[in-house]
Amino acid sequence: MSGESKPIKHIMSYELPELSFEYDALKPSIDAKTMEIHHTKHHQGYTNKFNNAIEGTDLEDQDIEEIFSSVSKHSTAVRNNGGGFYNHSLFWSILAPNAGGSPDGELAEAIDKAFGSFDAFKEEFASAAGSRFGSGWAWLIVNADGELEITSTPNQDNPLMDVADVQGTPILGLDVWEHAYYLNYQNRRPDYISSFWNVVNWDKVAEYYNEAK
């Protein structure tokens, strides 16, 4: 995945994206065993099931964003597994070892404009992630007005889907399914959310922001 933008273009069949880092590279924020299981089992499973769900249908010829724009018309398998494929692909791409810190440039300015400060943004994002009941995701998106907004979705939904309460282009996502953190954090989701900031690749998030605004 290194050096690429969002892995969403459809060429024949969707493939599990390779990581740009080793499974143990994000320790202690994300442990190696969780990364390995999450990538090779969960993400691979979504990828396989998504391909199976669209095989032999006209969805094979559509980009995934196009599929999401009318996902309410498609099967639950397409919605759940397409979301699982896309969401994890984005998630891996905005993680990196020796990362964290804070954004700069236009993204930093946009965050300050939308939320007042970077710390206020992190607080609101953590609230969205921590208050998501059960399984789901927290997102930083660029909305239809080109502004930044925080939202969350259940299960494997995302803001590109026509079923989302708040729609937009995701540029940062955090997986808050228990499989993403339970081996290391057990039921301490707030600790997992706090550690997430240590591995965010803000350069990649800024790249996505510039593409989406």
Backbone as CSV, one residue per row, in Angstrom:
resi,resn,N_x,N_y,N_z,CA_x,CA_y,CA_z,C_x,C_y,C_z
1,MET,0.817,-1.204,0.000,0.000,0.000,0.000,0.850,1.254,0.000
2,SER,2.087,1.122,0.364,2.970,2.274,0.467,3.043,3.020,-0.858
3,GLY,2.901,4.356,-0.786,3.022,5.185,-1.970,1.773,5.276,-2.804
4,GLU,0.682,4.644,-2.348,-0.559,4.674,-3.105,-1.592,5.505,-2.365
5,SER,-2.613,5.943,-3.097,-3.751,6.574,-2.467,-4.727,5.495,-2.043
6,LYS,-5.942,5.884,-1.751,-6.908,4.923,-1.266,-7.041,3.752,-2.243
7,PRO,-6.940,2.530,-1.745,-6.994,1.354,-2.625,-8.434,0.985,-2.956
8,ILE,-9.097,1.822,-3.735,-10.514,1.614,-3.965,-10.853,1.320,-5.419
9,LYS,-9.890,1.419,-6.304,-10.201,1.168,-7.697,-10.292,-0.334,-7.958
10,HIS,-11.267,-0.709,-8.742,-11.544,-2.119,-8.974,-10.858,-2.580,-10.259
11,ILE,-9.956,-3.524,-10.126,-9.303,-4.123,-11.283,-9.486,-5.629,-11.182
12,MET,-10.409,-6.166,-11.943,-10.741,-7.598,-11.938,-11.380,-8.011,-10.613
13,SER,-10.587,-8.112,-9.554,-11.137,-8.439,-8.253,-10.373,-7.674,-7.193
14,TYR,-11.018,-7.473,-6.059,-10.362,-6.741,-4.985,-9.361,-7.646,-4.290
15,GLU,-8.229,-7.073,-3.908,-7.179,-7.838,-3.263,-6.825,-7.214,-1.921
16,LEU,-6.474,-8.062,-0.982,-6.025,-7.579,0.316,-4.780,-6.716,0.129
17,PRO,-4.809,-5.456,0.553,-3.626,-4.610,0.364,-2.489,-5.027,1.293
18,GLU,-1.285,-4.942,0.780,-0.126,-5.190,1.620,0.082,-3.991,2.547
19,LEU,0.618,-4.258,3.715,0.916,-3.188,4.653,2.262,-2.556,4.312
20,SER,2.419,-1.318,4.666,3.686,-0.623,4.447,4.607,-0.742,5.650
21,PHE,4.221,-1.587,6.621,5.008,-1.776,7.836,4.823,-3.214,8.315
22,GLU,5.715,-3.666,9.179,5.625,-5.009,9.747,4.545,-5.051,10.827
23,TYR,4.079,-6.250,11.138,3.004,-6.380,12.118,3.383,-5.838,13.492
24,ASP,4.667,-5.879,13.831,5.085,-5.414,15.156,5.544,-3.965,15.159
25,ALA,5.373,-3.265,14.042,5.948,-1.923,13.899,5.198,-0.856,14.685
26,LEU,3.964,-1.136,15.077,3.152,-0.127,15.755,3.116,-0.311,17.263
27,LYS,3.905,-1.246,17.774,3.950,-1.444,19.221,4.476,-0.187,19.912
28,PRO,4.009,0.123,21.117,3.018,-0.601,21.909,1.572,-0.190,21.637
29,SER,1.365,0.747,20.731,-0.002,1.228,20.495,-0.903,0.119,19.964
30,ILE,-0.397,-0.644,18.994,-1.116,-1.804,18.459,-0.134,-2.967,18.439
31,ASP,-0.481,-4.048,19.105,0.442,-5.176,19.230,0.483,-6.002,17.957
32,ALA,1.557,-6.777,17.807,1.800,-7.539,16.586,0.732,-8.590,16.338
33,LYS,0.307,-9.299,17.364,-0.686,-10.371,17.176,-2.018,-9.801,16.712
34,THR,-2.424,-8.689,17.310,-3.663,-8.053,16.859,-3.554,-7.626,15.403
35,MET,-2.427,-7.015,15.027,-2.243,-6.580,13.648,-2.305,-7.764,12.695
36,GLU,-1.636,-8.841,13.028,-1.597,-10.000,12.140,-2.981,-10.606,11.958
37,ILE,-3.693,-10.810,13.061,-5.036,-11.389,12.980,-5.985,-10.443,12.255
38,HIS,-5.893,-9.181,12.576,-6.784,-8.181,11.990,-6.605,-8.126,10.470
39,HIS,-5.351,-8.165,10.036,-5.055,-8.050,8.609,-5.312,-9.353,7.860
40,THR,-4.769,-10.454,8.344,-4.805,-11.713,7.591,-6.108,-12.490,7.761
41,LYS,-6.824,-12.254,8.832,-8.078,-12.984,9.077,-9.295,-12.100,8.799
42,HIS,-9.416,-11.015,9.553,-10.601,-10.165,9.412,-10.646,-9.472,8.045
43,HIS,-9.570,-8.755,7.708,-9.585,-8.013,6.449,-9.603,-8.959,5.256
44,GLN,-8.848,-10.034,5.331,-8.872,-11.010,4.242,-10.261,-11.600,4.075
45,GLY,-10.928,-11.861,5.187,-12.278,-12.403,5.123,-13.247,-11.445,4.448
46,TYR,-13.191,-10.168,4.798,-14.055,-9.186,4.141,-13.757,-9.111,2.644
47,THR,-12.479,-9.159,2.308,-12.084,-9.073,0.901,-12.650,-10.240,0.108
48,ASN,-12.472,-11.436,0.626,-12.978,-12.629,-0.060,-14.490,-12.596,-0.217
49,LYS,-15.184,-12.243,0.854,-16.651,-12.256,0.834,-17.210,-11.138,-0.046
50,PHE,-16.507,-10.023,-0.115,-16.947,-8.940,-1.000,-16.837,-9.376,-2.455
51,ASN,-15.715,-9.978,-2.812,-15.557,-10.484,-4.175,-16.642,-11.501,-4.513
52,ASN,-16.933,-12.375,-3.569,-17.984,-13.380,-3.797,-19.347,-12.721,-3.971
53,ALA,-19.590,-11.649,-3.218,-20.898,-10.998,-3.247,-21.167,-10.272,-4.561
54,ILE,-20.115,-9.772,-5.204,-20.323,-9.019,-6.449,-20.037,-9.857,-7.690
55,GLU,-19.514,-11.049,-7.503,-19.174,-11.892,-8.650,-20.404,-12.188,-9.499
56,GLY,-20.257,-11.980,-10.799,-21.347,-12.265,-11.723,-22.427,-11.209,-11.762
57,THR,-22.222,-10.074,-11.092,-23.198,-8.989,-11.101,-22.608,-7.771,-11.795
58,ASP,-23.448,-6.776,-12.052,-22.943,-5.561,-12.700,-22.067,-4.739,-11.772
59,LEU,-22.043,-5.099,-10.489,-21.183,-4.391,-9.549,-19.707,-4.670,-9.803
60,GLU,-19.417,-5.726,-10.521,-18.020,-6.030,-10.850,-17.376,-4.915,-11.677
61,ASP,-18.194,-4.161,-12.397,-17.673,-3.114,-13.276,-17.704,-1.731,-12.639
62,GLN,-18.100,-1.661,-11.355,-18.200,-0.371,-10.683,-17.062,-0.193,-9.679
63,ASP,-16.593,1.042,-9.542,-15.681,1.362,-8.456,-16.439,1.280,-7.136
64,ILE,-15.696,1.059,-6.080,-16.346,0.821,-4.799,-17.108,2.053,-4.302
65,GLU,-16.623,3.252,-4.601,-17.350,4.449,-4.198,-18.710,4.525,-4.890
66,GLU,-18.760,4.083,-6.139,-20.026,4.054,-6.867,-20.976,3.045,-6.246
67,ILE,-20.438,1.904,-5.851,-21.253,0.885,-5.176,-21.820,1.451,-3.882
68,PHE,-20.979,2.141,-3.118,-21.429,2.683,-1.837,-22.511,3.740,-2.012
69,SER,-22.456,4.479,-3.108,-23.405,5.577,-3.304,-24.841,5.078,-3.446
70,SER,-24.997,3.790,-3.746,-26.343,3.197,-3.830,-26.388,1.884,-3.072
71,VAL,-25.623,1.805,-1.988,-25.490,0.523,-1.278,-26.808,0.055,-0.674
72,SER,-27.724,0.973,-0.427,-29.023,0.598,0.134,-29.812,-0.298,-0.812
73,LYS,-29.448,-0.301,-2.088,-30.143,-1.121,-3.076,-29.514,-2.507,-3.217
74,HIS,-28.379,-2.710,-2.563,-27.630,-3.949,-2.734,-27.809,-4.863,-1.522
75,SER,-27.235,-6.038,-1.608,-27.397,-7.035,-0.552,-26.633,-6.628,0.705
76,THR,-27.024,-7.239,1.804,-26.312,-7.030,3.066,-24.864,-7.474,2.941
77,ALA,-24.620,-8.523,2.168,-23.253,-9.016,1.977,-22.384,-7.977,1.291
78,VAL,-22.938,-7.281,0.315,-22.191,-6.223,-0.371,-21.903,-5.081,0.594
79,ARG,-22.907,-4.680,1.326,-22.755,-3.559,2.268,-21.733,-3.875,3.353
80,ASN,-21.891,-5.006,4.012,-21.017,-5.337,5.140,-19.586,-5.628,4.702
81,ASN,-19.441,-6.432,3.664,-18.103,-6.852,3.255,-17.394,-5.806,2.408
82,GLY,-18.157,-5.068,1.600,-17.545,-3.948,0.886,-17.052,-2.894,1.861
83,GLY,-17.872,-2.619,2.868,-17.451,-1.683,3.899,-16.233,-2.192,4.648
84,GLY,-16.243,-3.466,5.007,-15.104,-4.036,5.710,-13.831,-3.972,4.905
85,PHE,-13.940,-4.226,3.608,-12.766,-4.133,2.735,-12.246,-2.704,2.674
86,TYR,-13.116,-1.771,2.374,-12.699,-0.368,2.205,-12.204,0.240,3.505
87,ASN,-12.974,0.048,4.582,-12.641,0.705,5.842,-11.262,0.298,6.346
88,HIS,-10.977,-1.001,6.275,-9.679,-1.464,6.744,-8.550,-0.999,5.817
89,SER,-8.818,-0.954,4.526,-7.801,-0.481,3.590,-7.408,0.960,3.909
90,LEU,-8.400,1.791,4.203,-8.117,3.166,4.586,-7.389,3.214,5.924
91,PHE,-7.858,2.413,6.863,-7.275,2.392,8.208,-5.776,2.098,8.165
92,TRP,-5.402,1.023,7.462,-3.973,0.686,7.399,-3.162,1.814,6.780
93,SER,-3.740,2.491,5.809,-2.976,3.487,5.059,-2.667,4.735,5.867
94,ILE,-3.444,4.985,6.939,-3.191,6.198,7.726,-2.446,5.873,9.018
95,LEU,-1.938,4.640,9.129,-1.114,4.246,10.269,0.347,4.154,9.842
96,ALA,1.246,4.442,10.758,2.672,4.330,10.461,3.462,4.300,11.759
97,PRO,4.590,3.584,11.762,5.487,3.650,12.920,6.178,5.005,12.977
98,ASN,6.612,5.375,14.159,7.309,6.651,14.340,6.492,7.815,13.798
99,ALA,5.185,7.745,14.012,4.278,8.772,13.495,3.686,9.556,14.670
100,GLY,2.436,9.935,14.541,1.798,10.706,15.602,2.085,12.182,15.476
101,GLY,2.136,12.843,16.592,2.336,14.289,16.568,1.078,15.009,16.135
102,SER,1.233,15.991,15.285,0.088,16.775,14.827,0.290,17.155,13.372
103,PRO,-0.803,17.429,12.681,-0.690,17.831,11.269,-0.181,19.257,11.159
104,ASP,0.198,19.618,9.949,0.585,21.005,9.694,-0.047,21.458,8.388
105,GLY,0.288,22.641,7.960,-0.204,23.134,6.681,-1.707,23.333,6.634
106,GLU,-2.276,23.092,5.459,-3.695,23.348,5.236,-4.587,22.460,6.093
107,LEU,-4.165,21.222,6.330,-4.976,20.343,7.165,-5.054,20.875,8.585
108,ALA,-3.943,21.319,9.129,-3.948,21.886,10.481,-4.857,23.107,10.548
109,GLU,-4.790,23.943,9.536,-5.638,25.138,9.495,-7.115,24.751,9.425
110,ALA,-7.416,23.722,8.637,-8.805,23.285,8.499,-9.331,22.703,9.804
111,ILE,-8.482,21.972,10.516,-8.879,21.413,11.816,-9.149,22.530,12.809
112,ASP,-8.265,23.513,12.854,-8.472,24.638,13.761,-9.764,25.381,13.433
113,LYS,-10.031,25.534,12.136,-11.247,26.242,11.720,-12.496,25.472,12.114
114,ALA,-12.461,24.156,11.930,-13.661,23.347,12.163,-13.908,23.070,13.640
115,PHE,-12.826,22.909,14.422,-12.982,22.427,15.800,-12.412,23.362,16.856
116,GLY,-11.737,24.413,16.442,-11.189,25.369,17.389,-9.720,25.159,17.683
117,SER,-9.304,23.906,17.770,-7.905,23.572,18.021,-7.709,22.094,17.751
118,PHE,-6.454,21.677,17.653,-6.153,20.258,17.455,-6.576,19.451,18.672
119,ASP,-6.348,19.971,19.859,-6.762,19.256,21.067,-8.273,19.101,21.132
120,ALA,-8.992,20.126,20.733,-10.457,20.040,20.725,-10.925,19.011,19.694
121,PHE,-10.247,18.969,18.552,-10.555,17.953,17.548,-10.360,16.555,18.116
122,LYS,-9.221,16.313,18.768,-8.947,14.983,19.320,-9.987,14.606,20.368
123,GLU,-10.394,15.555,21.156,-11.404,15.289,22.186,-12.740,14.899,21.553
124,GLU,-13.146,15.620,20.512,-14.423,15.316,19.846,-14.348,13.980,19.112
125,PHE,-13.218,13.710,18.473,-13.052,12.435,17.768,-13.064,11.275,18.756
126,ALA,-12.365,11.437,19.879,-12.338,10.387,20.894,-13.729,10.139,21.455
127,SER,-14.513,11.189,21.581,-15.884,11.031,22.061,-16.725,10.241,21.068
128,ALA,-16.558,10.534,19.779,-17.298,9.803,18.749,-16.907,8.332,18.742
129,ALA,-15.616,8.064,18.913,-15.134,6.680,18.921,-15.561,5.951,20.192
130,GLY,-15.469,6.639,21.317,-15.785,6.002,22.588,-17.267,5.784,22.816
131,SER,-18.094,6.620,22.223,-19.537,6.522,22.445,-20.246,5.668,21.399
132,ARG,-19.526,5.203,20.400,-20.132,4.322,19.397,-20.495,3.005,20.081
133,PHE,-21.784,2.732,20.204,-22.245,1.536,20.913,-21.954,0.289,20.085
134,GLY,-21.378,-0.711,20.720,-21.076,-1.949,20.018,-19.937,-1.742,19.034
135,SER,-20.096,-2.282,17.847,-19.029,-2.247,16.850,-19.236,-1.112,15.859
136,GLY,-18.137,-0.555,15.358,-18.253,0.499,14.371,-16.966,1.249,14.180
137,TRP,-17.088,2.460,13.651,-15.941,3.288,13.281,-16.196,4.743,13.637
138,ALA,-15.109,5.459,13.916,-15.148,6.914,14.010,-14.399,7.480,12.816
139,TRP,-14.882,8.630,12.312,-14.345,9.169,11.069,-14.103,10.666,11.157
140,LEU,-13.068,11.112,10.472,-12.907,12.511,10.096,-13.166,12.563,8.605
141,ILE,-14.120,13.383,8.204,-14.522,13.422,6.799,-14.441,14.838,6.254
142,VAL,-14.407,14.916,4.938,-14.623,16.171,4.228,-16.050,16.115,3.697
143,ASN,-16.894,17.023,4.158,-18.302,16.969,3.770,-18.529,17.641,2.411
144,ALA,-19.786,17.709,2.021,-20.124,18.227,0.691,-19.742,19.692,0.515
145,ASP,-19.582,20.417,1.627,-19.191,21.820,1.570,-17.682,22.004,1.615
146,GLY,-16.940,20.874,1.626,-15.489,20.955,1.683,-14.952,21.201,3.075
147,GLU,-15.834,21.081,4.087,-15.431,21.317,5.475,-15.182,19.996,6.191
148,LEU,-14.362,20.049,7.228,-14.101,18.860,8.042,-15.242,18.636,9.027
149,GLU,-15.529,17.360,9.270,-16.601,16.989,10.183,-16.263,15.634,10.788
150,ILE,-16.669,15.425,12.026,-16.468,14.146,12.706,-17.793,13.420,12.761
151,THR,-17.745,12.117,12.501,-18.947,11.307,12.579,-18.558,9.880,12.938
152,SER,-19.540,9.046,13.146,-19.272,7.625,13.382,-20.354,6.804,12.712
153,THR,-20.027,5.555,12.427,-20.963,4.659,11.765,-20.957,3.308,12.466
154,PRO,-22.076,2.580,12.404,-22.123,1.254,13.009,-21.529,0.199,12.081
155,ASN,-21.130,-0.906,12.680,-20.694,-2.085,11.937,-19.594,-1.732,10.931
156,GLN,-19.772,-2.086,9.645,-18.780,-1.731,8.631,-19.311,-0.666,7.671
157,ASP,-20.291,0.095,8.098,-20.743,1.227,7.290,-19.665,2.303,7.269
158,ASN,-19.767,3.208,6.300,-18.866,4.361,6.255,-19.580,5.550,5.626
159,PRO,-19.006,6.743,5.730,-19.709,7.954,5.283,-19.879,8.075,3.774
160,LEU,-19.273,7.205,2.987,-19.506,7.210,1.545,-20.835,6.552,1.187
161,MET,-21.401,5.808,2.109,-22.613,5.039,1.831,-23.859,5.911,1.918
162,ASP,-24.819,5.612,1.069,-26.054,6.395,1.079,-26.897,6.136,2.324
163,VAL,-26.528,5.135,3.123,-27.253,4.853,4.364,-26.680,5.614,5.551
164,ALA,-25.557,6.289,5.370,-24.896,6.977,6.478,-25.689,8.212,6.898
165,ASP,-25.769,8.451,8.211,-26.456,9.637,8.724,-25.744,10.914,8.294
166,VAL,-24.410,10.870,8.281,-23.600,12.006,7.844,-22.698,11.511,6.726
167,GLN,-22.826,12.104,5.558,-22.083,11.624,4.398,-20.917,12.549,4.065
168,GLY,-19.893,11.969,3.485,-18.715,12.718,3.097,-17.596,11.765,2.740
169,THR,-16.435,12.322,2.472,-15.273,11.517,2.100,-14.389,11.317,3.314
170,PRO,-14.211,10.070,3.758,-13.370,9.842,4.937,-11.893,10.038,4.628
171,ILE,-11.206,10.742,5.536,-9.759,10.923,5.387,-9.011,10.349,6.586
172,LEU,-9.734,9.999,7.644,-9.156,9.384,8.832,-10.234,8.510,9.451
173,GLY,-9.895,7.279,9.780,-10.862,6.387,10.387,-10.227,5.584,11.505
174,LEU,-11.034,5.271,12.516,-10.570,4.434,13.624,-11.551,3.295,13.827
175,ASP,-11.041,2.090,13.762,-11.823,0.879,13.967,-12.041,0.679,15.461
176,VAL,-13.288,0.673,15.916,-13.562,0.425,17.326,-14.320,-0.884,17.543
177,TRP,-14.241,-1.796,16.563,-14.668,-3.161,16.825,-13.730,-3.750,17.885
178,GLU,-14.236,-4.624,18.724,-13.390,-5.189,19.782,-12.207,-5.970,19.210
179,HIS,-12.370,-6.563,18.021,-11.243,-7.327,17.476,-10.044,-6.430,17.177
180,ALA,-10.264,-5.123,17.091,-9.174,-4.200,16.784,-8.286,-3.917,17.990
181,TYR,-8.774,-4.217,19.191,-7.995,-3.807,20.364,-8.058,-4.750,21.560
182,TYR,-8.908,-5.777,21.513,-9.210,-6.502,22.750,-8.035,-7.307,23.297
183,LEU,-7.176,-7.841,22.435,-6.044,-8.624,22.929,-5.131,-7.788,23.819
184,ASN,-4.973,-6.544,23.478,-4.048,-5.671,24.195,-4.739,-4.826,25.254
185,TYR,-5.958,-4.369,24.964,-6.623,-3.409,25.843,-7.840,-3.971,26.566
186,GLN,-8.263,-5.191,26.226,-9.481,-5.764,26.780,-10.649,-4.778,26.612
187,ASN,-11.312,-4.406,27.683,-12.473,-3.519,27.543,-12.111,-2.043,27.676
188,ARG,-10.832,-1.719,27.612,-10.389,-0.333,27.824,-10.319,0.412,26.485
189,ARG,-11.455,0.575,25.868,-11.471,1.270,24.577,-10.867,2.670,24.646
190,PRO,-11.109,3.449,25.712,-10.498,4.781,25.763,-8.969,4.750,25.702
191,ASP,-8.346,3.733,26.291,-6.883,3.629,26.225,-6.420,3.359,24.791
192,TYR,-7.163,2.510,24.096,-6.867,2.225,22.690,-6.997,3.486,21.841
193,ILE,-8.048,4.247,22.070,-8.260,5.485,21.315,-7.121,6.468,21.575
194,SER,-6.721,6.586,22.822,-5.630,7.488,23.173,-4.324,7.084,22.492
195,SER,-4.053,5.772,22.442,-2.819,5.286,21.821,-2.826,5.454,20.309
196,PHE,-4.006,5.487,19.729,-4.146,5.633,18.280,-3.413,6.868,17.767
197,TRP,-3.437,7.952,18.530,-2.818,9.193,18.064,-1.309,9.053,17.888
198,ASN,-0.708,8.055,18.533,0.741,7.862,18.422,1.170,7.253,17.095
199,VAL,0.219,6.715,16.336,0.567,6.017,15.092,-0.155,6.581,13.877
200,VAL,-0.770,7.738,14.000,-1.448,8.360,12.863,-0.416,8.995,11.934
201,ASN,-0.504,8.656,10.664,0.362,9.232,9.639,-0.328,10.479,9.081
202,TRP,-0.013,11.633,9.660,-0.712,12.855,9.278,-0.387,13.294,7.861
203,ASP,0.761,12.886,7.344,1.081,13.208,5.947,0.095,12.528,5.003
204,LYS,-0.260,11.281,5.314,-1.230,10.568,4.477,-2.625,11.163,4.639
205,VAL,-2.997,11.511,5.852,-4.298,12.145,6.078,-4.377,13.458,5.312
206,ALA,-3.295,14.231,5.328,-3.262,15.492,4.590,-3.396,15.258,3.091
207,GLU,-2.783,14.181,2.610,-2.910,13.829,1.194,-4.364,13.551,0.838
208,TYR,-5.041,12.791,1.680,-6.452,12.491,1.436,-7.310,13.759,1.525
209,TYR,-6.942,14.630,2.462,-7.689,15.900,2.597,-7.567,16.734,1.323
210,ASN,-6.363,16.822,0.786,-6.152,17.624,-0.419,-6.884,17.035,-1.616
211,GLU,-7.039,15.717,-1.653,-7.773,15.081,-2.743,-9.276,15.307,-2.624
212,ALA,-9.759,15.420,-1.383,-11.203,15.418,-1.149,-11.829,16.800,-1.081
213,LYS,-11.026,17.809,-0.718,-11.629,19.133,-0.461,-12.115,19.807,-1.748
